[in-house]
Amino acid sequence: MSPMRSLALVLAFTACGLAGARADDAAACRDGIAEIRAALDKAPPEPAAGRLRKALRVAEREAREGEFDECLDAVRDARAGR
């Protein structure tokens, strides 16, 4: 196999792997947003509610922009702030 063909195959497999990871991140982002909303529905005390609202706002914005890794960062922030 030629070096160029090997490189092309490596790039193709990498792209497929990234697409799968992106889909996993998108699903985890949606689940995280639902988790934050559920936590807000329980009416937490104000310091926690403010952190949850901010995390929800950031997570939703990043999800709309397709930045699922940043959405997951906001979800992690919400979990840490409970």
C-alpha positions as a LaTeX table, in Angstrom:
\begin{tabular}{lrrr}
\hline
Residue & $x$ (\AA) & $y$ (\AA) & $z$ (\AA) \\
\hline
Met1 & 0.00 & 0.00 & 0.00 \\
Ser2 & 1.34 & 3.43 & $-0.90$ \\
Pro3 & 2.07 & 5.98 & 1.82 \\
Met4 & $-0.55$ & 8.36 & 0.42 \\
Arg5 & $-3.22$ & 5.66 & 0.48 \\
Ser6 & $-2.25$ & 4.77 & 4.05 \\
Leu7 & $-2.56$ & 8.40 & 5.06 \\
Ala8 & $-5.95$ & 8.66 & 3.35 \\
Leu9 & $-7.20$ & 5.60 & 5.23 \\
Val10 & $-5.94$ & 6.92 & 8.56 \\
Leu11 & $-7.66$ & 10.26 & 7.94 \\
Ala12 & $-10.90$ & 8.55 & 6.93 \\
Phe13 & $-10.97$ & 6.36 & 10.04 \\
Thr14 & $-10.13$ & 9.34 & 12.23 \\
Ala15 & $-12.98$ & 11.35 & 10.72 \\
Cys16 & $-15.40$ & 8.47 & 11.36 \\
Gly17 & $-14.23$ & 8.25 & 14.95 \\
Leu18 & $-14.65$ & 11.98 & 15.48 \\
Ala19 & $-18.18$ & 11.88 & 14.07 \\
Gly20 & $-19.09$ & 9.15 & 16.52 \\
Ala21 & $-17.57$ & 11.06 & 19.42 \\
Arg22 & $-19.41$ & 14.19 & 18.34 \\
Ala23 & $-22.72$ & 12.32 & 18.34 \\
Asp24 & $-21.95$ & 10.98 & 21.82 \\
Asp25 & $-21.13$ & 14.51 & 23.02 \\
Ala26 & $-24.36$ & 15.85 & 21.51 \\
Ala27 & $-26.42$ & 13.22 & 23.32 \\
Ala28 & $-24.57$ & 13.83 & 26.59 \\
Cys29 & $-25.13$ & 17.57 & 26.15 \\
Arg30 & $-28.90$ & 17.08 & 25.68 \\
Asp31 & $-29.03$ & 14.79 & 28.71 \\
Gly32 & $-27.05$ & 17.30 & 30.77 \\
Ile33 & $-29.38$ & 20.14 & 29.82 \\
Ala34 & $-32.36$ & 18.01 & 30.87 \\
Glu35 & $-30.57$ & 17.23 & 34.15 \\
Ile36 & $-30.01$ & 20.94 & 34.87 \\
Arg37 & $-33.66$ & 21.73 & 34.10 \\
Ala38 & $-34.80$ & 18.95 & 36.43 \\
Ala39 & $-32.57$ & 20.34 & 39.19 \\
Leu40 & $-34.08$ & 23.81 & 38.68 \\
Asp41 & $-37.61$ & 22.35 & 38.81 \\
Lys42 & $-36.83$ & 21.25 & 42.39 \\
Ala43 & $-36.49$ & 24.94 & 43.37 \\
Pro44 & $-33.03$ & 24.87 & 44.96 \\
Pro45 & $-31.94$ & 27.71 & 47.28 \\
Glu46 & $-30.85$ & 30.88 & 45.53 \\
Pro47 & $-27.07$ & 30.53 & 45.40 \\
Ala48 & $-27.42$ & 27.12 & 43.75 \\
Ala49 & $-30.33$ & 28.23 & 41.55 \\
Gly50 & $-28.27$ & 31.11 & 40.15 \\
Arg51 & $-25.38$ & 28.80 & 39.28 \\
Leu52 & $-27.78$ & 26.33 & 37.66 \\
Arg53 & $-29.49$ & 29.05 & 35.60 \\
Lys54 & $-26.12$ & 30.32 & 34.37 \\
Ala55 & $-24.94$ & 26.79 & 33.53 \\
Leu56 & $-28.21$ & 26.12 & 31.69 \\
Arg57 & $-27.91$ & 29.34 & 29.69 \\
Val58 & $-24.32$ & 28.52 & 28.69 \\
Ala59 & $-25.09$ & 24.87 & 27.91 \\
Glu60 & $-28.07$ & 25.77 & 25.72 \\
Arg61 & $-26.08$ & 28.42 & 23.84 \\
Glu62 & $-23.19$ & 26.05 & 23.21 \\
Ala63 & $-25.59$ & 23.31 & 22.07 \\
Arg64 & $-27.17$ & 25.72 & 19.56 \\
Glu65 & $-23.69$ & 26.58 & 18.27 \\
Gly66 & $-22.75$ & 22.90 & 18.01 \\
Glu67 & $-19.96$ & 23.30 & 20.60 \\
Phe68 & $-20.85$ & 20.14 & 22.52 \\
Asp69 & $-17.57$ & 19.94 & 24.42 \\
Glu70 & $-18.22$ & 23.41 & 25.85 \\
Cys71 & $-21.81$ & 22.40 & 26.60 \\
Leu72 & $-20.46$ & 19.48 & 28.60 \\
Asp73 & $-18.15$ & 21.87 & 30.47 \\
Ala74 & $-21.22$ & 23.87 & 31.54 \\
Val75 & $-22.99$ & 20.66 & 32.60 \\
Arg76 & $-19.95$ & 19.71 & 34.70 \\
Asp77 & $-19.99$ & 23.17 & 36.26 \\
Ala78 & $-23.66$ & 22.71 & 37.16 \\
Arg79 & $-22.95$ & 19.34 & 38.75 \\
Ala80 & $-20.04$ & 20.71 & 40.74 \\
Gly81 & $-22.08$ & 23.65 & 42.02 \\
Arg82 & $-24.84$ & 21.59 & 43.62 \\
\hline
\end{tabular}
